[in-house]
């Protein structure tokens, strides 16, 4: 939700900084030009960053793959689609597959999301890696843009959606932040008008377990019964599909993976002796 909320605050803050004396607010044109310059610089920086990641196959020669964490979001559904779901939470097997995709030397990347995300991202399994990255980033941004329109129907939403710094960080990291912001923002934006659709969008956030716990509490506290029921039905449906498609054993694999990552990253950290551990 920070992606949706921060721009309104930043825009107002920038206007106050540039204002003079008793002048009201700086011309939106000035802030617009600043935003467009930022977008141009950020796009150039992103392209250069991607080019750096082609020095050794589809890596930067130092273990970072083309698209960074997207290697996890793509390899997970591909392995599942080709009947190798057991390899997703198997560190060695997953790394070997990812290494074969990028060609060059690769750091250790771990898939740390629950099996429900595999259901949501299965279309990626039908697309080669590089085009899938382009689709992931562009479609995620468009979903974020549409959610932002709900929050700011009269604002310069297109430019704001492009110039949000978190969007650039999300693209560089190959992460799912725009998708999460779109689902969260869209769900909140439609809560009054379309509670069932809103609940469905919020229910999809079950792939973020911490949100999957907090959202029902918030909906129940607000007595949003229709939205709560829709969210529960959506989340339950995703769990059922993942159980039918991938089998119950994959949930055990996921819990073991999470326990191991918690130990390596949060408890031991660098002292664990495991270097170059990346997860998403």
C-alpha positions as CSV (number, residue, x, y, z in Angstrom):
1,X,0.0,0.0,0.0
2,X,3.0,2.3,0.5
3,X,3.4,2.5,-3.3
4,X,-0.1,3.9,-3.5
5,X,0.1,6.3,-0.5
6,X,3.6,7.7,-0.7
7,X,3.1,9.6,-4.0
8,X,0.3,11.8,-2.7
9,X,2.3,12.8,0.3
10,X,5.5,13.3,-1.7
11,X,3.6,15.4,-4.3
12,X,2.2,17.7,-1.6
13,X,5.6,17.9,0.2
14,X,7.4,18.8,-3.1
15,X,4.8,21.6,-3.7
16,X,5.4,23.0,-0.3
17,X,9.2,22.9,-0.7
18,X,9.1,24.8,-4.0
19,X,6.5,27.3,-2.8
20,X,7.6,30.9,-2.0
21,X,6.2,33.3,0.6
22,X,2.5,33.5,0.4
23,X,2.3,31.8,-3.0
24,X,-0.1,29.0,-3.0
25,X,1.4,25.9,-4.5
26,X,4.1,25.5,-7.1
27,X,2.9,25.0,-10.7
28,X,2.1,21.4,-11.3
29,X,4.0,21.8,-14.5
30,X,7.3,22.2,-12.7
31,X,6.8,19.0,-10.6
32,X,5.6,17.3,-13.8
33,X,8.9,18.2,-15.6
34,X,10.9,17.0,-12.6
35,X,9.0,13.7,-12.6
36,X,9.5,13.2,-16.4
37,X,13.2,13.8,-16.0
38,X,13.3,11.3,-13.2
39,X,11.4,8.7,-15.3
40,X,13.9,9.2,-18.2
41,X,16.9,8.8,-15.9
42,X,15.4,5.8,-14.1
43,X,14.6,4.0,-17.4
44,X,18.1,4.5,-18.7
45,X,19.5,3.2,-15.4
46,X,17.3,0.2,-15.6
47,X,18.3,-0.6,-19.1
48,X,22.0,-0.2,-18.2
49,X,21.5,-2.5,-15.2
50,X,19.9,-5.2,-17.4
51,X,22.8,-4.9,-19.9
52,X,25.3,-5.4,-17.1
53,X,23.6,-8.7,-16.4
54,X,24.5,-10.1,-19.8
55,X,28.3,-10.2,-19.3
56,X,28.4,-14.0,-18.7
57,X,25.3,-15.6,-20.2
58,X,22.4,-14.0,-18.5
59,X,24.4,-13.0,-15.5
60,X,26.6,-10.1,-14.5
61,X,29.6,-12.4,-14.1
62,X,29.4,-12.1,-10.3
63,X,26.4,-14.3,-9.6
64,X,23.5,-11.9,-10.3
65,X,21.0,-13.1,-13.0
66,X,19.2,-11.1,-15.6
67,X,16.1,-9.7,-13.8
68,X,17.6,-10.5,-10.4
69,X,14.9,-12.1,-8.1
70,X,12.6,-12.8,-11.1
71,X,14.7,-15.9,-11.6
72,X,12.7,-17.4,-8.6
73,X,9.3,-16.2,-9.8
74,X,9.8,-17.8,-13.2
75,X,11.6,-21.0,-12.3
76,X,9.0,-21.9,-9.7
77,X,6.0,-22.2,-12.0
78,X,8.2,-23.7,-14.8
79,X,9.3,-26.5,-12.6
80,X,5.8,-27.1,-11.4
81,X,4.3,-27.0,-14.9
82,X,6.9,-29.6,-16.0
83,X,6.1,-32.0,-13.1
84,X,9.2,-31.1,-11.1
85,X,7.4,-29.5,-8.2
86,X,9.6,-31.4,-5.7
87,X,12.6,-29.4,-7.0
88,X,11.2,-26.0,-6.2
89,X,12.0,-26.1,-2.5
90,X,15.0,-28.3,-3.0
91,X,17.9,-25.8,-2.9
92,X,20.4,-27.9,-4.9
93,X,17.9,-29.0,-7.6
94,X,16.4,-25.5,-8.0
95,X,19.8,-23.9,-8.2
96,X,20.9,-26.4,-10.9
97,X,17.8,-25.6,-13.0
98,X,18.3,-21.8,-12.6
99,X,22.0,-22.2,-13.5
100,X,21.0,-24.0,-16.7
101,X,18.7,-21.1,-17.6
102,X,21.1,-18.2,-17.2
103,X,24.3,-20.0,-18.3
104,X,26.8,-18.1,-16.2
105,X,27.8,-18.4,-12.6
106,X,24.8,-17.9,-10.4
107,X,24.5,-17.1,-6.7
108,X,22.1,-19.3,-4.7
109,X,18.5,-18.0,-5.0
110,X,15.7,-19.6,-3.0
111,X,12.0,-19.8,-3.8
112,X,10.4,-18.7,-0.4
113,X,6.8,-18.2,-1.3
114,X,3.9,-20.6,-0.6
115,X,2.6,-23.0,-3.3
116,X,-0.4,-20.7,-3.9
117,X,1.9,-18.3,-5.8
118,X,2.7,-21.1,-8.2
119,X,-0.9,-21.2,-9.2
120,X,-1.1,-17.4,-9.7
121,X,2.1,-17.3,-11.8
122,X,1.6,-20.4,-13.9
123,X,1.2,-18.4,-17.1
124,X,4.9,-17.5,-16.8
125,X,5.7,-21.2,-17.4
126,X,4.5,-20.8,-21.0
127,X,6.8,-17.9,-21.8
128,X,10.6,-17.9,-22.3
129,X,12.6,-16.3,-19.5
130,X,13.4,-12.9,-21.0
131,X,10.0,-12.2,-22.5
132,X,8.5,-13.4,-19.2
133,X,10.5,-10.8,-17.3
134,X,9.2,-8.0,-19.6
135,X,5.6,-9.2,-19.1
136,X,6.1,-9.5,-15.3
137,X,7.4,-5.9,-15.0
138,X,5.1,-4.2,-17.5
139,X,1.9,-6.0,-16.4
140,X,2.7,-5.5,-12.8
141,X,3.2,-1.8,-13.4
142,X,-0.1,-1.6,-15.3
143,X,-2.0,-3.2,-12.5
144,X,-0.4,-0.8,-10.1
145,X,-1.4,2.1,-12.4
146,X,-5.0,0.9,-12.5
147,X,-5.1,0.6,-8.7
148,X,-3.6,4.1,-8.3
149,X,-6.4,5.5,-10.5
150,X,-8.9,4.3,-7.9
151,X,-7.1,6.3,-5.2
152,X,-6.6,9.4,-7.4
153,X,-9.2,9.5,-10.1
154,X,-8.5,13.2,-10.9
155,X,-4.7,13.1,-10.5
156,X,-1.9,12.8,-13.0
157,X,-1.9,9.1,-12.3
158,X,0.1,7.9,-15.4
159,X,3.1,10.0,-14.6
160,X,2.9,9.3,-10.9
161,X,2.8,5.6,-11.4
162,X,5.9,5.8,-13.6
163,X,7.8,8.2,-11.3
164,X,7.2,6.4,-8.0
165,X,10.7,5.5,-6.8
166,X,9.5,2.2,-5.4
167,X,8.5,1.1,-8.9
168,X,12.1,1.6,-10.1
169,X,13.4,-0.4,-7.1
170,X,10.9,-3.1,-7.8
171,X,11.9,-3.4,-11.5
172,X,15.6,-3.5,-10.7
173,X,15.0,-6.3,-8.1
174,X,12.6,-8.2,-10.4
175,X,10.2,-8.3,-7.5
176,X,6.4,-8.4,-7.0
177,X,5.9,-5.1,-5.2
178,X,3.7,-3.6,-8.0
179,X,1.5,-6.7,-8.0
180,X,1.2,-6.6,-4.2
181,X,0.4,-2.9,-4.2
182,X,-2.1,-3.3,-7.0
183,X,-4.0,-6.1,-5.2
184,X,-3.9,-4.3,-1.8
185,X,-4.7,-0.9,-3.2
186,X,-7.4,-2.3,-5.6
187,X,-9.0,-4.2,-2.8
188,X,-9.1,-1.2,-0.5
189,X,-10.3,1.1,-3.2
190,X,-13.2,-1.1,-4.1
191,X,-14.2,-2.1,-0.6
192,X,-17.2,0.3,-0.5
193,X,-18.3,0.0,-4.1
194,X,-17.6,-3.6,-5.0
195,X,-17.0,-5.5,-1.7
196,X,-17.0,-9.0,-3.3
197,X,-14.4,-8.0,-5.9
198,X,-12.5,-6.2,-3.3
199,X,-12.4,-9.3,-1.1
200,X,-11.3,-11.4,-4.0
201,X,-8.4,-9.1,-4.7
202,X,-7.4,-9.1,-1.0
203,X,-7.8,-12.9,-0.9
204,X,-5.2,-13.3,-3.6
205,X,-2.6,-11.8,-1.2
206,X,-2.5,-15.1,0.5
207,X,0.9,-15.5,-1.3
208,X,2.1,-13.0,1.3
209,X,1.5,-15.0,4.5
210,X,1.9,-12.0,6.9
211,X,-0.8,-10.2,4.9
212,X,-2.9,-13.3,4.7
213,X,-3.1,-13.2,8.5
214,X,-3.7,-9.5,9.0
215,X,-6.2,-8.8,6.2
216,X,-9.0,-11.1,7.7
217,X,-8.5,-9.4,11.1
218,X,-8.9,-6.0,9.5
219,X,-12.0,-7.0,7.5
220,X,-13.6,-8.6,10.5
221,X,-12.9,-5.6,12.7
222,X,-14.5,-3.4,10.1
223,X,-17.5,-5.7,9.8
224,X,-16.9,-6.1,6.1
225,X,-18.7,-9.4,5.9
226,X,-19.1,-9.7,2.2
227,X,-15.4,-8.8,1.5
228,X,-14.3,-11.1,4.3
229,X,-16.3,-14.0,2.8
230,X,-15.0,-13.3,-0.7
231,X,-11.4,-13.1,0.6
232,X,-11.8,-16.4,2.4
233,X,-13.3,-18.1,-0.6
234,X,-10.5,-16.8,-2.9
235,X,-7.8,-17.9,-0.5
236,X,-9.4,-21.2,0.1
237,X,-9.8,-21.8,-3.6
238,X,-6.1,-21.1,-4.2
239,X,-5.1,-23.6,-1.5
240,X,-7.5,-26.2,-3.0
241,X,-6.1,-25.8,-6.5
242,X,-2.5,-26.0,-5.3
243,X,-3.3,-29.1,-3.3
244,X,-5.0,-30.8,-6.3
245,X,-2.4,-29.7,-8.8
246,X,0.8,-30.1,-6.7
247,X,-0.2,-32.5,-4.0
248,X,0.0,-32.0,-0.2
249,X,3.7,-32.9,0.1
250,X,4.7,-29.5,-1.4
251,X,3.3,-27.7,1.6
252,X,5.6,-29.7,3.9
253,X,8.5,-28.8,1.6
254,X,7.6,-25.2,1.8
255,X,7.4,-25.2,5.6
256,X,10.8,-26.9,5.8
257,X,12.3,-24.3,3.4
258,X,10.9,-21.5,5.5
259,X,12.3,-22.9,8.7
260,X,15.7,-23.3,7.1
261,X,15.7,-19.8,5.7
262,X,14.6,-18.4,9.0
263,X,17.6,-20.1,10.6
264,X,20.1,-19.1,8.0
265,X,19.0,-15.5,7.4
266,X,17.4,-14.3,10.6
267,X,19.1,-16.3,13.3
268,X,22.6,-17.0,12.1
269,X,23.0,-14.4,9.3
270,X,26.6,-14.2,7.9
271,X,27.8,-16.5,10.6
272,X,25.9,-19.4,9.1
273,X,28.7,-19.9,6.6
274,X,26.3,-19.9,3.7
275,X,27.3,-17.1,1.3
276,X,25.4,-15.5,-1.5
277,X,22.0,-16.7,-0.3
278,X,19.3,-14.8,-2.1
279,X,15.6,-15.3,-1.7
280,X,12.3,-13.7,-2.8
